[in-house]
Amino acid sequence: PVKLVMPALLQGVEDRAWRTKAASVDLLGAMAYCAPKQLGTCLPTIVPVLAAAVSDTHAKVREGARAALAQVGNVIKNPEILAIAPMLVESLSDPDRTARAL
């Protein structure tokens, strides 16, 4: 099911309407609880989209993207990455820190 809705949600994050963007990032974050294993395979696609949404012009989209990144970060089970996941999520959630972290 995740692979069926993922393209629509990713496209929604790129939409011009802020409400569509906000709803899409909220749903991406909610998927971390509904389908964590399936979402885990999509992380390389989802994380960059959410990281970009953190810099959106609308506050609701930025807030939703930050929350979604935190929720998606909870999906990570790899022990090496799990140890640094909070720092990664925090860095991706703050556009000023993202450049420094990279």
DABEL-V895738 format. One record per backbone hydrogen bond with DSSP energy under -1.0 kcal/mol. NH is the residue of the N-H (numbers start at 0). CO is the residue of the C=O. Records with the same first field share a line. If there is no record, write none. Layout:
NH = CO, CO
This chain:
4 = 0
5 = 1
8 = 4
9 = 5
10 = 6
11 = 7
12 = 8
14 = 11
20 = 16
21 = 17
22 = 18
23 = 19
24 = 20
25 = 21
26 = 22
27 = 23
28 = 24
29 = 25
30 = 26
31 = 28
32 = 29
33 = 29
34 = 30
38 = 34
39 = 35
41 = 38
44 = 41
45 = 41
46 = 42
49 = 45
50 = 46
51 = 47
52 = 48
53 = 49
54 = 51
55 = 52
61 = 57
62 = 58
63 = 59
64 = 60
65 = 61
66 = 62
67 = 63
68 = 64
69 = 65
70 = 66
71 = 67
72 = 68
74 = 71
81 = 77
82 = 78
84 = 80
87 = 83
88 = 84
89 = 85
90 = 86
91 = 87
92 = 88
97 = 93
98 = 94
100 = 96
101 = 97
